[in-house]
Amino acid sequence: MTLTALVAFSGTALAFHCPADMKKIDAALDKKPTLSTEQMGEVKKLRTDGEALHKAGKHQESVDTLAKAMKILGI
C-alpha cells in the first residue's frame, strides 16, 4: 500500500470513528452518570466540540476530543 493510500484510508477510518464515539458518549449520558456539575459540563462541551471538529473534517482532533469525554465518563 502506498503512503498516499495509507493516509487516505486512515482519514476515512477516523471519519467513521467519530460518530461511533459520539454514540457511546450519548448512551453514557442517557444513563445519567454520577458526575459533578463541572464534569458534566466538560463532557457536554467536549462532545459538542468533537462533533464540530468531525463536521469540519478534523477527524484526528475530533477523536482526541471525544476520547477526553469518554475518559471522564469511564468508557
C-alpha positions in Angstrom: 0.0 0.0 0.0 1.4 3.4 -0.9 1.8 6.1 1.7 -0.8 8.2 0.0 -3.4 5.4 0.1 -2.5 4.6 3.7 -3.0 8.3 4.7 -6.3 8.4 2.8 -7.5 5.2 4.4 -6.5 6.5 7.9 -8.5 9.6 7.4 -11.5 7.7 6.3 -11.3 5.3 9.2 -11.1 8.2 11.6 -14.2 9.8 9.9 -16.2 6.7 10.8 -14.7 6.5 14.3 -16.1 9.9 15.4 -19.8 9.1 15.1 -19.3 5.8 16.9 -17.6 7.7 19.8 -20.4 10.3 19.9 -23.0 7.5 20.1 -21.0 5.9 23.1 -21.0 9.3 24.8 -24.7 9.9 24.2 -25.5 6.4 25.5 -23.5 7.0 28.7 -25.2 10.4 29.2 -28.6 8.8 28.8 -27.8 6.6 31.8 -27.4 9.7 34.0 -23.9 9.1 35.2 -22.8 10.3 38.6 -20.6 13.2 37.7 -20.1 16.6 39.3 -21.7 19.6 37.6 -18.2 20.6 36.4 -17.5 17.2 34.9 -20.9 17.0 33.2 -20.4 20.5 31.7 -16.9 19.4 30.4 -18.3 16.2 28.9 -21.0 18.1 27.1 -18.6 20.7 25.8 -16.1 18.0 24.6 -19.0 16.1 22.9 -20.1 19.3 21.1 -16.6 20.3 20.2 -15.9 16.8 18.9 -18.9 16.8 16.7 -17.9 20.3 15.3 -14.4 19.1 14.6 -15.8 16.0 12.8 -18.0 18.1 10.6 -15.1 20.4 9.8 -13.1 17.3 8.6 -10.7 17.5 11.5 -11.1 13.8 12.4 -8.0 13.2 14.5 -8.8 16.3 16.6 -12.4 15.0 16.9 -11.3 11.6 18.0 -8.9 13.1 20.6 -11.5 15.4 21.9 -14.2 12.7 22.2 -11.6 10.5 23.9 -11.3 13.1 26.7 -15.1 13.0 27.2 -15.1 9.2 27.3 -12.3 9.2 29.8 -14.4 11.4 32.2 -17.3 9.1 31.7 -15.2 6.0 32.3 -15.9 4.4 28.9 
